[in-house]
Amino acid sequence: MCLLLLALNVVPARPWLLLANRDEFHVRASAAADFWKDQPDVFGGRDLVAGGSWLALNRGGHYAAVTNVRTGRPMAAPRSRGALVSNFVAGAIDPGDYATTVAAQRKQYGPFNLVVGDAAGATFVSSIDGEPRRLEPGVHAFSNGSRDDEWPKMRQLRTRFSALSLHESRDDAALLDLLLDESQPAESELPDTGVGAALERVLAPIFIRGETYGTRASTLAYAGEGGSLAMIERRFGPHGTLLGEARVDTHSD
């Protein structure tokens, strides 16, 4: 996952709402969002290589999403960062307690930014500083740098989300369409993460359209009325080709 927006107590009747784009190599095997056969209380997309996830929920209302942290060099780790998501939604641990545990173990994983939450609130923790931070009500955006970075794609998504009308903020299609933005920021606004100016330009938009690497999934997830949960995922192939859309919810449970 390379871009994540979390709205806490912002949208009426949706106490939390996640918007996220997962950017990844197209050859990496992944499963579409659905309930997991080996963990039937969990649903979300799944990485079929390491078994973890980039964004997942459980029926109890726990949710988690992870991004990598761009360092400009390959960094191997004994454990997949996707396990940070799947391990959290497999249980009912308090988000703050989980983030504290993750912080102590952060060197075991590839560089990451992690958001974990439930009905009571959300916590952010990063491998960069290992400092769990409870997130206040409002609109938060995260990408592949530190929490305090202000990358153009983060600002663009947060600004466009905040400009939605009340009706649009509850329109699933309108929300997902925010993640299709391919606008390119000015050269002077590009971050310097050690990958070179040409690649920084490729990675700069909200939606990345590429042959071998690009946006693989756009996901909207939220808590609704009466404790219901919903996730809508659009899947993309090379050159941004739409492969399908899946919806998973607990409203009818």
N, C-alpha and C positions, 0 to 999 in steps of 0.2 A: 504494500500500500504506500503510495507516494504523496497523497494529498488527502487531508481529513478535515472536515468541519463538524464541530459539535455545538449544537444550540441547546442550552440548558435553561428551562423555564422561560422560553422566548415565544414559542408558537402555542397559542391557546389549545388546551386539551392534548397537547403533546409535550409532556414534561421534559423529555429529551429527544433529540433528533440528530442522526448522523448522516452526513453526505461524504462519500469517499471515492476516489479513483485509485485502483490498483494498477500500477505500471510494472510490467514484467516482460521477460523474454517470451515470445509466443510459443516456443517449443516446450516450455515447462508445463508438464501435465497438471491440470486442475479440474476440479469438479464444480459444477454450477451450484448455486445456493439451493440448499434443501435441508431437511432433517437428516442427521447423521445416523446411519444404520447401527454403528457401534456405540453411539451415545444418543438415544432417541429424544432426549430433552434438549438437545443442542441443534441449532440450525445456522447455516451460513455457507459461504464458499469454502473450498478445501483444497489445499496443496497436496497433490497426490505423490509428490517426490519425498517430502519430509513428514507429511501427515498433519501438519498444523493448519493454521488459517490466518488470513489477513483481517477478517472481520467476522465475528460470530456472536450469537445471542443464545441464551437458554430460556426455557419456559418460566423460570423464576424471575426473569427480568434483568439478569446480569448481561452486560455487553462489553465487548473489548475490540479494539482495533489497533493495528501496529503499522508503523512506517519504518523503512530502513533509514539510516543516517549516511549521507553521502560523504565519503572521506577522500575520494580520488584514488584509492588503491584497494586492491582485493584484500579482504580480511576474513580468514577462515576462523570458525568457532566450533566448539564441540557440540553445541546445541542450536537448533534452528529457532530464529526469532518468532516463527509462526507458533511455536509451542507456548509462547507467552499468552497468546490469545486462547488457544484450545485448553490450556490448563486452567485458566480462570473460569471460563464458561462451563467447565466440567463439574464445578462445585458451587458452593454458596458462600465463599469467603468474602469478608468485607473488602471493598476496593482499596482502602487505605492500607490495610494489613497486607494485602497481596502486593501492592506497590512497594512496600517496605522490604518484603522478602525478595522481590525482583531486584531492587536496588542493590541488595547485598550480594546477589548472584550475577550481576550484570555482565561481568567479564566472561561468563560462560556462553554468551549469545553474541551473534553478530550485532553491530551497532544498531540501535533502535530508539524509536519514540513510541511509547505505549500509553493508550488511554483505556482505563477500566472504570466501569460504573454500574450502578443499579438504581432503584427507585429513589434512594436516599441521597445520591450525589455521584460525583465522578472524581477521579484522581489521575494525574499525569505523571509519568516517570520516564526518564531518558537515560541511556547508557552514557551520555555526555557528562552529566554531573552526578547521577545517582541520587537526585533529591526529589522525593515524592512531593507533589503539590496538589492540594485539593483545588478543584476548579470552581470558581464562583459562577453564579447565574450570568448568562450572556452568550455571546457568539465567539467561539474559539476556533482558530485554524492552525494546523500543523502540517509540516512537510518533511523534508529530508535534512533539515538543519536543527538548530536549537530552538527551544520554545520561544525565545526572545527575538529570533530572526524575523524579518518582515519581507519575505520573498514576494515578488509580484503576483504569483499565482495564488498565494495565500490571501493577499490583500484583495485581489480581484474576486475570488470566490466569496469572501466575507462581505465585501461591498455589495455584490450582486444579490446575495442572499438577504442582506438587511434591507435592500430596496424593494423586495417583493411586497405585494399587497397582502392583506390578511387572507384573501381567497387563495392567492398564488402560493402562500406559505403552507397551505394544506392540500395543494394540488401535486400529486406524486409525479406526474409527467413534467410539470413545470420545474419542480425541484431537480429531477434527474437531468433535465436539459441544461441546467447550470454547469453540469460537469462536462458538457460538450464544447466548451469555450476553447478555441484554438488561437486566440489573439496572442500576439507576440509582444512582450514588453520592450521598452527602449533598451538599447545596448548598455547604457549606463546603469540600468537597474538590475542587470543580471548578477546573481551571486557568483562568488569565486570559490568553488568547492574542490578545485584541484583537477578537474576533468578537461580543462581547456575551453576556450570561448566557443568553438564550434559546437561542442556537445552541450554546453550550457544553453545555447540557443534551442537546440532540439528538445531539451528537457524542460524548457521554461514555461510552455503553455499548461493550462489546466488539463486539457486533453492532448495526449501525445499520439500522433498518427505515424506509425513506422512499419517497415517491412519485417524486421526481426525483433524489434523491441517497441513497446508502446503500451497504451492503456488497454488492459485486458478486461477490466470490469468496472462499471460505475454502479455504486450501491447507495440506496436510501434505506435507512432503518430508523424506526421510532417506536416509542411507547404511545399507545392510544388510550381511549376512554375505557374504564373498567379493567385496567390492567392488561389490555390486549397488546400484542407486539406484532410488528410487521417488518418485512424486508422485501425490497424489490431490487433485482439485480439485472443490469443490462451487460451482456457479454460481447466482446469484440475480438476480431481476428486481425491478421496483418492488414496494414493500411486503413485501420479503423473500421473494417467491415463488421456490421452488426450481425452477430451470430444467433442471438435470441434474448429473451427476457423471461425471468422467473420471478414469481411472487410466492413468498412463504409467510403465513401469519398464524396467530393463535386465536383469532377472533371466534372461530367456529368450534374451538376446543371445549 
